[in-house]
């Protein structure tokens, strides 16, 4: 349990610092995706008795997808 929480904390730290060079939509998308993914992952994981693991996986996946979508919006607005 401690190992899982430590890895989750380190993962969130690295995800949070990697978004600094992107625009506001990428940052907002990553944060929103992480929150939605964590909630959905916790609900789905609770059905199998692993709510914390489901929340961690959902948060990571949601952050990646939300950040990618927000980054695409930023690039569209910049004209790339």
Backbone as ProteinMPNN parsed JSONL, in Angstrom:
{"seq_chain_A": "XXXXXXXXXXXXXXXXXXXXXXXXXXXXXXXXXXXXXXXXXXXXXXXXXXXXXXXXXXXXXXXXXXXXXXXXXXXXXXXX", "coords_chain_A": {"N_chain_A": [[0.813, -1.175, 0.0], [1.922, 1.264, 0.821], [3.911, 1.487, -1.087], [2.441, 1.762, -3.436], [1.141, 4.231, -2.979], [3.379, 5.898, -2.821], [4.465, 5.65, -5.398], [2.317, 6.726, -6.831], [2.317, 9.367, -5.884], [4.828, 10.237, -6.82], [4.414, 9.933, -9.573], [2.364, 11.81, -10.042], [3.764, 14.119, -9.434], [5.703, 14.204, -11.486], [4.007, 14.343, -13.732], [2.757, 16.766, -13.259], [4.872, 18.622, -13.459], [5.65, 18.286, -16.055], [3.86, 19.575, -17.651], [4.378, 22.245, -17.816], [5.407, 23.625, -20.039], [3.435, 23.833, -21.884], [0.359, 25.181, -23.271], [-2.483, 26.975, -21.803], [-4.817, 25.452, -22.209], [-3.91, 22.834, -22.395], [-2.892, 22.372, -19.825], [-5.224, 22.739, -18.284], [-6.827, 20.756, -19.419], [-5.401, 18.443, -18.73], [-5.589, 18.479, -15.93], [-8.376, 18.393, -15.554], [-8.978, 15.995, -16.867], [-7.573, 14.211, -15.236], [-8.988, 14.406, -12.824], [-11.591, 13.543, -13.574], [-10.938, 11.002, -14.565], [-9.883, 9.803, -12.251], [-12.125, 9.712, -10.597], [-13.879, 8.076, -12.124], [-12.264, 5.787, -12.333], [-12.069, 5.05, -9.634], [-14.704, 4.382, -9.058], [-15.152, 2.246, -10.833], [-13.043, 0.556, -10.03], [-13.84, 0.046, -7.425], [-15.789, -1.849, -7.674], [-14.395, -4.164, -7.992], [-13.054, -4.298, -5.646], [-10.757, -2.775, -5.484], [-10.401, 0.117, -5.245], [-8.556, 2.242, -4.862], [-6.391, 1.614, -6.543], [-7.72, 1.613, -8.981], [-8.475, 4.303, -9.094], [-5.954, 5.534, -9.273], [-4.95, 4.534, -11.712], [-6.962, 5.446, -13.428], [-6.694, 8.233, -13.053], [-4.125, 8.722, -14.092], [-4.426, 7.891, -16.781], [-6.535, 9.601, -17.574], [-5.329, 12.11, -17.263], [-3.339, 12.046, -19.235], [-4.847, 11.758, -21.618], [-6.561, 14.016, -21.444], [-4.638, 16.089, -21.367], [-3.435, 15.778, -23.874], [-5.587, 16.365, -25.573], [-6.134, 19.037, -24.808], [-3.683, 20.185, -25.533], [-3.798, 19.891, -28.295], [-5.854, 21.68, -28.853], [-4.59, 24.066, -28.068], [-2.547, 24.215, -29.983], [-4.066, 24.488, -32.288], [-5.219, 26.999, -31.898], [-2.955, 28.576, -31.99], [-2.206, 28.289, -34.575], [-0.613, 26.252, -35.669]], "CA_chain_A": [[0.0, 0.0, 0.0], [2.81, 2.419, 0.866], [4.61, 1.558, -2.369], [1.485, 2.292, -4.404], [0.964, 5.651, -2.709], [4.622, 6.576, -3.169], [4.528, 5.721, -6.858], [1.281, 7.65, -7.258], [2.793, 10.721, -5.59], [5.898, 10.558, -7.766], [3.814, 10.079, -10.898], [1.672, 13.106, -10.097], [4.787, 15.156, -9.45], [6.275, 14.278, -12.826], [2.974, 14.815, -14.653], [2.529, 18.183, -13.012], [5.976, 19.442, -13.944], [5.827, 18.146, -17.504], [2.877, 20.405, -18.349], [4.714, 23.646, -17.683], [5.745, 24.251, -21.311], [2.282, 23.821, -22.766], [-0.572, 26.28, -23.086], [-3.473, 26.851, -20.73], [-5.782, 24.382, -22.47], [-3.263, 21.556, -22.081], [-2.855, 22.257, -18.366], [-6.596, 22.565, -17.81], [-7.28, 19.447, -19.873], [-4.744, 17.401, -17.937], [-6.164, 18.489, -14.584], [-9.761, 17.925, -15.639], [-8.936, 14.576, -17.202], [-7.125, 13.459, -14.061], [-10.092, 14.352, -11.855], [-12.652, 12.675, -14.096], [-10.401, 9.645, -14.611], [-9.767, 9.266, -10.892], [-13.47, 9.38, -10.135], [-14.367, 6.904, -12.854], [-11.445, 4.642, -11.942], [-12.427, 4.639, -8.27], [-16.012, 3.71, -9.119], [-14.967, 0.951, -11.489], [-12.187, -0.254, -9.173], [-14.577, -0.349, -6.224], [-16.552, -3.055, -7.989], [-13.512, -5.32, -7.818], [-12.39, -4.189, -4.355], [-9.477, -2.076, -5.634], [-10.77, 1.487, -5.592], [-7.372, 3.101, -4.917], [-5.65, 1.301, -7.763], [-8.538, 2.098, -10.088], [-8.373, 5.761, -9.124], [-4.617, 5.894, -9.739], [-4.862, 4.242, -13.147], [-7.871, 6.372, -14.094], [-6.122, 9.577, -13.021], [-3.007, 8.788, -15.038], [-4.97, 7.836, -18.138], [-7.301, 10.819, -17.824], [-4.399, 13.23, -17.418], [-2.683, 11.933, -20.538], [-5.824, 12.041, -22.674], [-6.968, 15.421, -21.314], [-3.522, 16.94, -21.765], [-3.271, 15.689, -25.334], [-6.689, 17.103, -26.189], [-5.894, 20.458, -24.568], [-2.539, 20.6, -26.339], [-4.277, 20.017, -29.676], [-6.586, 22.946, -28.911], [-3.61, 25.155, -28.025], [-1.861, 24.295, -31.288], [-5.032, 24.996, -33.261], [-5.36, 28.431, -31.682], [-1.702, 29.224, -32.392], [-2.08, 28.203, -36.033], [0.408, 25.291, -36.079]], "C_chain_A": [[0.87, 1.258, 0.0], [3.544, 2.595, -0.456], [3.694, 2.16, -3.429], [1.295, 3.784, -4.214], [2.213, 6.452, -3.069], [4.749, 6.723, -4.679], [3.49, 6.687, -7.412], [1.724, 9.096, -7.029], [3.903, 11.135, -6.55], [5.361, 10.767, -9.175], [3.1, 11.404, -11.056], [2.664, 14.26, -10.134], [5.366, 15.315, -10.849], [5.261, 14.762, -13.845], [2.74, 16.309, -14.482], [3.643, 19.066, -13.546], [6.143, 19.344, -15.446], [4.882, 19.043, -18.285], [3.253, 21.885, -18.356], [4.989, 24.346, -19.013], [4.575, 24.311, -22.275], [1.358, 24.98, -22.439], [-1.601, 26.008, -22.015], [-4.479, 25.723, -20.956], [-5.188, 23.018, -22.15], [-3.219, 21.339, -20.573], [-4.249, 21.989, -17.807], [-7.133, 21.19, -18.196], [-6.678, 18.32, -19.064], [-5.347, 17.326, -16.537], [-7.588, 17.95, -14.588], [-9.817, 16.435, -15.937], [-8.522, 13.717, -16.024], [-8.251, 13.331, -13.033], [-11.201, 13.41, -12.32], [-12.179, 11.219, -14.121], [-10.278, 9.013, -13.243], [-11.129, 8.872, -10.348], [-14.011, 8.127, -10.807], [-13.584, 5.649, -12.466], [-11.767, 4.132, -10.557], [-13.751, 3.898, -8.257], [-15.865, 2.324, -9.725], [-14.118, 0.024, -10.618], [-12.881, -0.729, -7.912], [-15.372, -1.626, -6.457], [-15.708, -4.32, -7.819], [-12.742, -5.258, -6.497], [-11.046, -3.481, -4.407], [-9.71, -0.631, -6.075], [-9.547, 2.391, -5.734], [-6.568, 2.857, -6.189], [-6.419, 1.789, -8.988], [-8.464, 3.603, -10.226], [-7.025, 6.209, -9.665], [-4.48, 5.675, -11.24], [-5.756, 5.2, -13.927], [-7.324, 7.787, -14.14], [-4.985, 9.719, -14.021], [-3.515, 8.785, -16.476], [-5.735, 9.094, -18.5], [-6.408, 12.029, -18.024], [-3.728, 13.209, -18.781], [-3.648, 12.316, -21.656], [-6.267, 13.505, -22.625], [-5.875, 16.387, -21.725], [-3.301, 16.936, -23.263], [-4.366, 16.472, -26.05], [-6.502, 18.614, -26.012], [-4.726, 20.991, -25.373], [-2.946, 20.763, -27.799], [-5.067, 21.314, -29.844], [-5.626, 24.13, -28.911], [-2.918, 25.318, -29.368], [-2.793, 24.825, -32.358], [-5.172, 26.499, -33.134], [-4.121, 29.2, -32.107], [-1.493, 29.18, -33.902], [-1.004, 27.253, -36.487], [-0.181, 24.282, -37.009]], "O_chain_A": [[0.592, 2.207, -0.733], [3.774, 3.721, -0.897], [4.133, 2.982, -4.233], [1.286, 4.532, -5.191], [2.106, 7.57, -3.572], [5.098, 7.792, -5.178], [3.77, 7.398, -8.377], [1.523, 9.951, -7.891], [3.911, 12.265, -7.038], [5.8, 11.67, -9.887], [3.218, 12.053, -12.095], [2.421, 15.267, -10.798], [5.505, 16.435, -11.343], [5.617, 15.524, -14.744], [2.547, 17.029, -15.462], [3.373, 20.16, -14.041], [6.726, 20.241, -16.056], [5.09, 19.251, -19.481], [2.487, 22.701, -18.869], [4.818, 25.562, -19.102], [4.73, 24.805, -23.392], [1.553, 25.677, -21.443], [-1.599, 24.947, -21.391], [-4.943, 25.107, -19.996], [-5.901, 22.133, -21.678], [-3.482, 20.234, -20.098], [-4.428, 21.117, -16.957], [-7.812, 20.537, -17.403], [-7.361, 17.347, -18.743], [-5.586, 16.235, -16.018], [-7.961, 17.149, -13.73], [-10.603, 15.7, -15.338], [-9.052, 12.623, -15.828], [-8.44, 12.267, -12.444], [-11.688, 12.583, -11.55], [-12.924, 10.313, -13.746], [-10.536, 7.82, -13.083], [-11.275, 7.826, -9.716], [-14.534, 7.23, -10.146], [-14.166, 4.579, -12.291], [-11.746, 2.925, -10.316], [-13.913, 2.91, -7.541], [-16.391, 1.346, -9.194], [-14.433, -1.158, -10.481], [-12.55, -1.79, -7.383], [-15.598, -2.398, -5.524], [-16.231, -5.399, -7.54], [-11.865, -6.088, -6.259], [-10.267, -3.579, -3.459], [-9.268, -0.219, -7.147], [-9.505, 3.226, -6.638], [-6.118, 3.805, -6.833], [-5.824, 2.319, -9.926], [-8.397, 4.127, -11.338], [-6.957, 7.166, -10.436], [-3.956, 6.53, -11.954], [-5.354, 5.711, -14.972], [-7.469, 8.475, -15.15], [-4.893, 10.728, -14.719], [-3.075, 9.594, -17.294], [-5.601, 9.602, -19.613], [-6.697, 12.882, -18.862], [-3.568, 14.255, -19.41], [-3.305, 13.105, -22.535], [-6.338, 14.161, -23.664], [-6.153, 17.4, -22.366], [-3.012, 17.976, -23.856], [-4.094, 17.166, -27.029], [-6.691, 19.379, -26.958], [-4.765, 22.127, -25.847], [-2.479, 21.684, -28.469], [-4.955, 21.974, -30.877], [-5.818, 25.087, -29.661], [-2.725, 26.44, -29.836], [-2.352, 25.545, -33.254], [-5.237, 27.205, -34.14], [-4.22, 30.349, -32.537], [-0.696, 29.945, -34.445], [-0.5, 27.408, -37.599], [0.523, 23.382, -37.469]]}, "name": "protein", "num_of_chains": 1, "seq": "XXXXXXXXXXXXXXXXXXXXXXXXXXXXXXXXXXXXXXXXXXXXXXXXXXXXXXXXXXXXXXXXXXXXXXXXXXXXXXXX"}
